Amino acid sequence: MALSALSSARSFSRILVNNTRNIHATAPIANFKSSVSLEKIYPGSGLDLTRKIQPPKNEGLNFSGYIPIEQLQVSYSRSSGPGGQNVNKVNTKVDLRFNVATAEWLTQELKEKIAEKHKSSITSDGCLLIRSDKTRSQQLNLADALDKLRHMIHTAAYVPPPPSSEAVERQRRRHEAAVRERLREKRDRSLVKQSRRGPESDI
């Protein structure tokens, strides 16, 4: 009886020692973070769906790319063109619109640039209108319309860099060469006209 109890105690001790070793062996693996982990690719992000995320803010002409879809007017309609019976049953065409002057998610500088660069897409009531019927999927057309809007804002916010001194010098030389060529052609035309007149006779 005593031998059996001693054997059981030894077996239990061996199990505890093995479990302790396994815990120490797996601890570095549990703390390992891959170079392509979520935290390293997108710092500050996580998988907690209940956490409230603060959208990035725009400053001046710097557009972050974030578009609050809840502040846009989205409407769907039936698309034209081929598509079989689906085209007559599902509203896949997407119309996006928002009032440029009252859009709180855009800075004043961006509003002025959008109104200047894309005035042909702005309606009489001041709304920027974007349409998409590229696919037969409502969600894909919505994504395409948002991408168009994002591209339009980036295009309006783009400020070309100032030309370098080398580019200015090249432009000056091209202008001077064009002036010289124009004067040469003018002189050649004058000589041709003089040669056609013929000698003047003395009366």
C-alpha positions in Angstrom: 0.0 0.0 0.0 2.9 2.3 0.9 4.7 1.4 -2.3 1.7 2.2 -4.4 1.2 5.6 -2.8 4.9 6.4 -3.3 4.7 5.4 -6.9 1.7 7.6 -7.5 3.4 10.6 -5.8 6.5 10.1 -8.0 4.3 9.9 -11.2 2.5 13.1 -10.1 5.8 14.9 -9.5 7.0 13.9 -13.0 3.8 15.2 -14.6 4.2 18.6 -12.8 7.9 18.8 -13.9 7.0 18.0 -17.5 4.1 20.6 -17.5 6.4 23.2 -16.1 9.0 22.6 -18.8 6.4 22.7 -21.5 5.1 26.1 -20.2 8.6 27.6 -20.2 9.3 26.1 -23.6 6.2 27.6 -25.2 6.4 31.0 -23.5 8.7 32.6 -26.1 6.5 31.2 -28.9 3.4 32.9 -27.4 5.2 36.2 -27.2 6.5 36.0 -30.8 5.1 38.7 -33.2 5.4 38.2 -36.9 6.8 41.0 -39.1 3.4 41.0 -41.0 1.2 40.9 -37.9 -1.8 43.3 -37.7 -0.1 45.5 -35.0 3.0 46.0 -37.1 1.2 46.7 -40.4 -1.5 48.9 -38.9 -0.2 50.3 -35.6 -3.0 51.0 -33.1 -5.5 48.7 -34.8 -7.1 45.6 -33.4 -9.9 43.1 -33.8 -12.1 44.7 -31.1 -15.2 45.5 -33.1 -16.7 47.4 -30.2 -13.9 50.0 -30.0 -14.8 53.4 -31.4 -12.3 54.5 -34.1 -11.6 58.2 -34.6 -11.6 59.0 -38.3 -8.5 60.9 -39.6 -8.8 64.6 -39.9 -8.1 66.7 -43.0 -5.7 69.6 -42.7 -5.6 72.3 -45.4 -5.3 70.6 -48.8 -4.2 67.3 -47.3 -7.0 64.8 -47.9 -6.8 61.7 -45.7 -9.0 59.6 -48.1 -11.6 59.0 -45.4 -15.2 59.6 -46.7 -18.0 59.4 -44.1 -20.7 57.6 -46.1 -23.3 58.5 -43.5 -23.0 62.1 -44.6 -23.6 61.3 -48.3 -26.9 61.0 -50.0 -26.9 57.5 -51.7 -29.7 56.5 -54.0 -30.1 53.4 -56.2 -31.9 52.9 -59.5 -32.1 50.4 -62.3 -29.2 50.4 -64.6 -29.4 50.6 -68.4 -27.6 48.3 -70.9 -27.2 44.6 -71.2 -27.6 42.4 -68.1 -30.5 40.0 -68.8 -33.5 39.9 -66.5 -31.4 41.0 -63.5 -31.1 44.5 -65.0 -34.9 44.9 -64.8 -35.3 43.6 -61.2 -32.4 45.0 -59.1 -31.5 48.6 -58.5 -27.7 48.5 -59.1 -27.0 52.0 -60.4 -25.6 54.2 -57.7 -25.9 58.0 -57.3 -23.8 59.7 -54.7 -24.3 63.4 -53.8 -23.4 65.8 -51.1 -23.5 69.6 -50.7 -20.0 70.9 -51.1 -20.5 74.1 -49.2 -22.0 72.4 -46.1 -19.8 69.3 -46.0 -18.3 69.3 -42.5 -15.8 66.5 -43.3 -13.9 68.7 -45.8 -11.8 71.8 -45.1 -12.6 75.1 -46.6 -9.5 74.9 -48.8 -10.7 71.6 -50.2 -14.3 72.9 -50.8 -13.0 75.8 -52.8 -10.7 73.6 -54.9 -13.5 71.1 -55.6 -15.9 73.9 -56.6 -13.2 75.2 -58.9 -12.0 72.0 -60.5 -15.2 70.0 -60.7 -17.9 72.7 -61.3 -19.3 70.7 -64.2 -20.2 67.9 -61.8 -21.9 70.2 -59.3 -25.7 70.7 -59.7 -27.6 73.9 -59.4 -28.3 73.4 -55.7 -24.6 73.0 -55.0 -24.4 69.2 -54.7 -21.5 67.2 -56.2 -23.0 64.3 -58.1 -21.2 61.0 -58.8 -22.8 58.1 -60.7 -21.7 54.5 -61.3 -23.3 51.6 -63.2 -20.0 49.9 -64.0 -21.1 46.5 -62.8 -24.3 44.6 -62.1 -23.5 44.6 -58.4 -24.9 47.3 -56.1 -22.1 47.1 -53.6 -19.4 47.1 -56.3 -21.0 50.2 -57.9 -21.1 51.9 -54.5 -17.4 51.1 -54.0 -16.7 52.4 -57.5 -18.6 55.7 -56.9 -16.7 56.2 -53.6 -13.4 55.6 -55.4 -14.4 58.2 -58.1 -15.2 60.7 -55.3 -11.9 60.0 -53.6 -10.0 60.5 -56.9 -11.9 63.8 -57.6 -11.0 65.2 -54.2 -7.3 64.1 -54.6 -7.2 65.7 -58.1 -8.7 68.9 -56.7 -6.2 69.0 -53.8 -3.1 68.4 -56.0 -0.7 71.3 -56.1 2.0 70.9 -58.7 5.5 71.4 -57.3 7.4 74.5 -58.3 9.7 74.1 -61.3 13.4 73.5 -60.7 16.0 76.0 -61.9 17.0 73.5 -64.6 13.5 73.3 -65.9 13.2 77.1 -65.9 16.5 77.4 -67.9 15.3 74.8 -70.4 12.0 76.7 -70.9 13.9 79.9 -71.4 16.2 78.3 -74.0 13.2 76.8 -75.9 11.5 80.2 -75.9 14.6 81.9 -77.3 15.1 79.3 -80.0 11.4 79.6 -81.0 11.8 83.4 -81.3 14.9 83.0 -83.4 13.2 80.5 -85.7 10.2 82.8 -86.1 12.4 85.7 -87.1 14.3 83.5 -89.5 11.1 82.4 -91.2 9.9 86.0 -91.4 13.1 87.1 -93.0 13.0 84.2 -95.5 9.4 85.1 -96.5 10.5 88.8 -97.0 13.3 87.8 -99.3 11.0 85.6 -101.3 8.5 88.5 -101.8 11.3 90.8 -102.8 12.6 88.3 -105.4 9.1 88.1 -107.0 8.7 91.8 -107.5 11.3 92.0 -110.3 13.6 94.9 -111.2 12.1 98.4 -111.1 12.4 100.3 -114.5 13.4 104.0 -114.6 11.1 106.2 -116.7 
